């Protein structure tokens, strides 16, 4: 749900990885994807997807952790230094999304501040952190599309994402 890491998919700017994740629910509904990715905040992007949830891709429940992993990889590829530094700064600490509602992506607080839940997002971030620590050749700067049926964005098959798709901020000088 963190903003500040805009992405570029097939040449189109997506403001947050949450918006990208939500847009991936609807590969067959480019207009819905446009509405989702036009939102300025990750939470608003998520909320904009709600009226269409009944039209999510039929395999969404099965694919959603794979798609979230891919979205996080895209975020790292396109913000390798900044997001990579953030991941490394967590050391070997567990990463947990503390949530009051969602014990799938995160964990809920119960008695005596104990966290209980699947913490899928935290586990994916820890997995990515481990891969990053071993990424001596910066191979994580390239993210292939998922080998799944109907992996589309705005009506076109999703292409390989690279760090060269970085969105250069005003005043920055591209390093490529």
Buried (B, 14 or more C-beta within 10 A) or exposed (E): EEBEBBBBBBEBEBBBBBBBBBBBBBBBBBEBBEBBBBBEBBEBBBEBBEEBEEBBBEEBEEBBBBBBBBBBBBBBBBBBEEBBEBBEEEEEEEBBBBBEEBBBBBBBEEEEEEBEBBBBBBBBBBEBBEBBEEBEEEEBBEBEBBEBEEBBBBEEEBEEBBBEBBBEEEEEEEEE
